[in-house]
């Protein structure tokens, strides 16, 4: 059996790399003898990192089309997809029309599979309310034709149920919960920050957030603050701009970008709290049992945390003030043991639900 997997891989985004790692673990467990090929933005990197065959995604823009014309990669990708048994669109918030470019990229990938008459599996998706009629029509068409659909949260399930007819929409955990952490909690006196310069961010967000960090540093003279980028370059530059607004720079540092899951897990388990405006920083916190504050910068954050019954740890991006952050921080600190126990129970329940999803996938693949 041959299986193609496509997603936002090889794009220097830690969250998407975690999704791919979790999906590959699933596929190797469900179909250990399958020939798996990943369509990636950086096939060389994907091949080396995951020890898997990898080729370029189908071109979806002028630059990538020109690249294909000069290198001939299109025909190589076409051949791989033409000969596959299943085409898996592998998870995350891919079909998000905040940027129509994103919708277009994944429409091209999925449409090529349909043109070649391949069976498409939509696996671990998140769908938020789509703004444009065109986006709605595209997503409806792509998901209506799918052989199997699974989503990460209840809101996505409701949205798709209203769009596609006669299809079972399966609810499954995010693929990060398929990755069992190696490290036990060894909490140091440091707080981990994982932020993105998100669209729609209030004008006073950075000011309010850094006032909160300065307050923490003033209250605890032994505290350290570390900022971990989840997207290379973009998050690094944003983190550096925040550090410039922090009073005690000697106890504040921007960590280097890494896609090594074990290194990231170690950073999380060594932290007493995570504050994140990156979805997979929050999911990594849950998976490692690390208390967190989630900044809701995108509907998928609230949708997934409500599905996990962890909405008490969310602050809306528009509601971020020094006081709102401080109040939630103090409550989490006060209920530390209770919070850690709840996160552990959540992680364990998600691990068990993955087993059920794998059984459905095993039945489908035959």
C-alpha positions in Angstrom: 0.0 0.0 0.0 1.2 3.5 -0.8 0.1 6.5 1.2 0.7 10.2 0.4 0.7 12.8 3.3 0.5 16.5 2.6 0.4 19.5 5.0 2.3 22.6 6.0 5.5 20.6 6.4 9.1 21.8 5.9 8.0 25.4 6.4 9.9 26.0 9.7 6.7 25.8 11.8 7.2 23.7 14.9 3.4 23.1 15.4 3.1 21.6 11.9 6.2 19.4 12.4 4.6 18.0 15.6 1.5 17.2 13.6 3.5 15.4 11.0 5.5 13.4 13.6 2.2 12.4 15.3 0.7 11.4 12.0 3.7 9.3 10.9 3.6 7.5 14.2 0.0 6.7 13.6 0.5 5.5 10.0 3.6 3.4 11.0 1.5 1.7 13.7 -1.7 1.2 11.6 0.1 0.2 8.3 3.7 -0.7 9.2 4.5 -2.0 5.7 3.0 1.0 3.8 5.2 3.0 1.4 4.7 6.6 2.8 5.6 9.7 0.9 5.3 13.2 2.4 4.7 16.3 0.2 6.8 19.0 1.7 8.0 22.6 1.2 11.5 21.3 2.0 11.7 17.6 1.0 15.4 17.3 2.0 14.7 18.5 5.5 11.6 16.3 5.9 13.4 13.3 4.6 16.4 13.7 7.0 14.3 14.6 10.0 11.7 11.8 9.7 13.6 9.2 7.7 10.8 9.2 5.2 10.6 9.6 1.4 9.6 13.2 0.5 8.9 15.3 -2.6 7.8 18.8 -3.3 4.1 19.8 -2.9 2.2 20.7 -6.1 3.0 24.3 -7.1 0.4 26.8 -6.2 2.0 30.2 -7.0 4.1 31.9 -9.6 7.4 31.2 -7.9 6.7 27.5 -7.2 5.4 27.0 -10.8 8.7 28.5 -12.2 10.7 26.3 -9.9 8.8 23.2 -11.1 9.4 24.2 -14.7 13.1 24.4 -14.2 13.6 21.4 -12.0 10.9 19.0 -13.2 9.6 18.3 -9.6 6.0 18.6 -10.7 6.2 15.4 -12.7 7.9 13.6 -9.9 5.1 14.6 -7.5 2.5 13.8 -10.0 3.9 10.3 -10.5 4.0 9.7 -6.7 0.4 10.8 -6.2 -0.9 9.0 -9.3 0.3 5.7 -7.8 -0.9 6.1 -4.3 -3.8 4.3 -2.6 -4.7 7.1 -0.1 -4.0 10.8 0.0 -4.0 12.2 3.5 -4.4 15.9 4.1 -2.7 15.9 7.4 -4.2 18.2 10.0 -4.2 21.6 11.4 -6.0 24.8 10.5 -5.1 24.5 6.8 -8.5 25.7 5.4 -8.5 29.1 7.0 -9.6 32.0 4.8 -8.0 34.6 7.0 -5.6 34.4 4.1 -7.1 33.2 0.8 -3.5 32.1 -0.2 -3.7 29.3 2.5 -7.1 28.0 1.1 -5.6 28.1 -2.4 -2.5 26.1 -1.5 -4.4 23.2 0.1 -7.1 23.4 -2.6 -4.5 22.8 -5.2 -3.0 19.8 -3.3 -6.4 18.2 -2.7 -7.8 18.9 -6.1 -4.8 17.2 -7.8 -5.6 14.1 -5.8 -9.2 14.2 -6.9 -8.2 14.7 -10.5 -6.0 11.6 -10.3 -9.0 9.8 -8.7 -7.3 9.1 -5.4 -9.1 8.5 -2.1 -8.7 11.5 0.1 -8.6 11.4 3.9 -9.1 14.7 5.8 -7.3 14.0 9.0 -7.3 16.1 12.2 -8.6 19.2 10.6 -9.8 22.5 12.2 -12.4 24.5 10.4 -13.4 27.9 11.7 -16.4 30.0 10.3 -15.4 30.9 6.7 -15.9 34.6 5.7 -16.3 34.4 2.0 -18.9 32.5 -0.1 -16.1 31.3 -2.4 -14.2 29.8 0.6 -17.3 28.1 1.8 -18.0 26.6 -1.6 -14.4 25.4 -2.0 -14.2 23.7 1.5 -17.7 22.2 1.0 -16.6 20.6 -2.3 -13.3 19.3 -1.0 -14.7 17.8 2.1 -17.8 16.4 0.4 -15.7 14.3 -1.9 -13.4 13.0 0.9 -13.4 9.3 1.9 -12.8 10.0 5.6 -13.1 13.2 7.6 -11.8 13.8 11.2 -11.6 17.0 13.1 -9.9 18.2 16.3 -12.8 20.1 18.0 -16.6 20.2 18.4 -17.0 23.5 16.6 -15.3 22.2 13.5 -17.5 19.2 13.5 -20.7 21.4 13.7 -19.4 23.6 10.9 -18.7 20.7 8.6 -22.0 19.0 9.4 -23.7 22.0 8.2 -21.7 22.0 4.9 -21.3 18.4 3.8 -24.1 15.9 3.5 -24.2 12.2 4.1 -20.7 12.1 5.7 -19.6 11.0 9.2 -17.4 13.6 10.8 -15.1 11.9 13.3 -13.8 13.8 16.4 -10.2 13.0 17.2 -7.4 14.5 19.4 -4.7 16.7 18.0 -1.9 14.6 16.8 0.5 16.0 19.4 -1.2 13.8 21.9 0.1 10.8 20.0 3.6 11.8 21.1 4.4 10.6 24.6 6.7 13.0 26.5 10.0 11.5 27.7 10.7 14.0 30.5 9.1 14.3 33.9 8.3 17.6 35.5 11.5 19.2 36.9 10.2 22.7 37.3 12.6 25.6 37.5 11.7 29.1 38.4 11.1 30.3 34.9 8.1 31.2 32.7 8.0 30.3 29.1 6.4 32.6 26.5 5.4 31.5 23.0 3.7 34.3 21.1 3.0 35.2 17.5 2.4 38.7 16.1 -1.2 37.7 15.1 -3.6 39.4 12.8 -6.2 41.5 14.6 -3.9 41.9 17.6 -5.0 45.0 19.7 -2.7 48.0 19.4 -1.9 47.9 23.1 -1.3 44.2 23.3 2.5 44.3 23.4 2.5 47.1 25.9 0.0 45.3 28.2 1.8 42.0 27.9 5.3 43.4 28.7 3.8 45.4 31.7 2.7 41.9 33.0 6.2 40.4 32.5 7.8 43.4 34.2 5.5 42.9 37.1 6.4 39.3 37.5 10.1 40.0 37.3 9.8 42.8 40.0 7.8 40.5 42.3 10.2 37.6 42.1 13.9 38.5 41.9 14.9 34.9 41.1 12.4 34.4 38.2 13.6 34.0 34.6 11.6 34.5 31.5 12.3 32.6 28.3 10.7 33.2 24.9 10.5 30.2 22.5 9.7 30.8 18.8 7.4 28.3 17.1 7.9 29.9 13.7 11.4 30.5 12.5 12.2 34.2 11.7 8.7 35.6 12.3 8.4 34.6 16.0 12.1 35.2 16.6 11.8 38.8 15.5 8.6 39.4 17.4 10.2 37.9 20.6 13.2 40.1 20.3 11.0 43.2 19.9 9.2 42.3 23.1 12.4 41.8 25.0 13.3 45.4 24.2 10.3 46.5 26.3 11.3 44.4 29.3 13.1 46.1 32.2 15.4 43.3 33.4 17.0 41.9 30.2 19.5 39.9 32.2 16.8 37.6 33.3 15.0 37.4 29.9 16.2 35.5 26.9 15.0 34.5 23.4 15.7 30.8 22.8 16.8 29.5 19.5 14.3 28.0 17.1 14.3 24.2 17.1 12.2 21.5 15.6 13.6 18.8 17.9 10.6 17.6 19.9 12.6 16.2 22.8 14.4 19.5 23.3 11.1 21.4 23.2 9.5 19.0 25.7 12.5 19.5 28.0 12.0 23.3 27.9 8.3 22.9 28.7 8.7 20.5 31.6 11.4 22.8 33.1 8.9 25.7 33.1 6.5 26.5 35.9 4.1 28.2 33.5 3.6 28.7 29.7 1.9 31.7 28.2 1.1 31.0 24.6 -0.4 32.6 21.5 0.6 29.6 19.4 -1.8 26.7 19.5 0.8 24.0 19.7 2.6 25.7 22.5 -0.6 25.3 24.5 -1.1 21.7 23.4 2.6 21.0 24.2 1.9 22.4 27.7 -1.0 20.1 28.1 0.9 17.1 26.8 3.8 17.8 29.3 1.5 18.7 32.2 2.7 22.3 32.4 0.2 24.9 33.6 -0.6 27.5 30.9 -2.4 30.7 29.9 -3.8 30.6 26.4 -4.1 33.8 24.4 -7.1 33.2 22.1 -5.8 34.7 18.8 -7.8 32.4 16.5 -11.1 30.6 17.0 -9.4 27.2 16.8 -7.7 27.9 20.2 -11.0 28.3 22.1 -12.7 25.5 20.1 -10.0 23.0 21.0 -9.7 24.0 24.6 -13.5 24.0 25.1 -13.5 20.4 23.6 -10.9 19.5 26.2 -12.8 21.3 28.9 -9.9 23.6 29.6 -11.5 26.9 28.7 -10.8 28.3 32.2 -7.2 29.0 31.1 -8.1 31.2 28.1 -7.8 35.0 27.8 -9.2 36.6 24.6 -6.5 38.5 22.7 -8.7 41.7 22.9 -9.0 41.3 26.7 -5.2 41.0 27.4 -4.4 43.6 30.1 -1.8 43.4 32.9 -4.6 42.8 35.4 -6.3 40.0 33.5 -3.0 38.2 33.0 -2.0 38.7 36.6 -5.4 37.5 38.0 -5.2 34.3 36.0 -1.6 33.8 36.8 -2.3 34.0 40.5 -5.2 31.6 40.3 -3.2 29.0 38.5 -0.3 29.4 41.0 -2.8 29.0 43.9 -4.3 25.9 42.3 -1.1 24.5 41.0 -1.4 20.8 42.0 -5.1 20.7 41.0 -4.2 22.2 37.6 -1.3 19.7 37.0 -3.6 16.8 37.9 -6.3 18.1 35.4 -3.7 18.4 32.6 -2.4 14.9 33.3 -5.9 13.5 33.1 -6.6 15.4 29.9 -3.4 14.1 28.3 -4.2 10.5 29.3 -7.8 10.7 28.0 -6.5 12.1 24.6 -4.0 9.3 24.3 -6.8 6.8 24.8 -9.0 8.5 22.2 -6.1 8.3 19.7 -6.4 4.5 19.9 -10.0 4.7 18.9 -9.2 6.9 15.9 -6.4 4.6 14.9 -8.9 1.7 14.9 -11.2 3.6 12.6 -8.3 4.4 10.3 -7.1 0.8 10.3 -10.6 -0.4 9.3 -10.7 2.1 6.5 -7.2 1.3 5.1 -8.0 -2.5 5.2 
